[in-house]
Amino acid sequence: MREPSGIIFGAGPVGFRLLGVLAIRFVLLSIAVKKAAANGRR
């Protein structure tokens, strides 16, 4: 019963924390781009 997520957790708290930071930055970046696009259209 091995899941792909097992590799991430197996990397340790450091690797998991790094992935979390990258995910948060990607979300914030996407939101900023959407806001900029909305302001540009108006």
C-alpha positions in Angstrom: 0.0 0.0 0.0 2.5 2.6 -1.1 1.1 6.0 -2.1 2.9 8.8 -4.1 2.6 11.0 -1.0 4.7 8.5 0.9 7.7 9.7 -1.0 7.1 13.3 0.1 6.6 12.3 3.8 9.6 10.0 3.5 11.8 13.0 2.6 11.4 14.3 6.1 10.0 17.6 7.6 12.5 19.7 5.7 11.4 18.5 2.3 7.7 18.7 3.2 8.2 22.2 4.6 10.0 23.3 1.4 7.1 21.9 -0.8 4.7 23.8 1.4 6.5 27.1 1.0 6.6 26.6 -2.8 2.9 25.8 -2.9 2.1 28.9 -0.9 4.2 31.1 -3.1 2.6 29.6 -6.2 -0.9 30.3 -4.9 0.0 33.9 -3.8 1.6 34.5 -7.2 -1.5 33.2 -9.1 -3.7 35.5 -7.0 -1.5 38.5 -7.7 -1.6 37.8 -11.4 -5.4 37.5 -11.4 -5.7 40.8 -9.6 -3.3 42.5 -12.0 -5.2 41.1 -15.0 -8.5 42.3 -13.5 -7.2 45.8 -12.9 -5.7 45.9 -16.4 -8.9 45.0 -18.1 -10.8 47.7 -16.2 
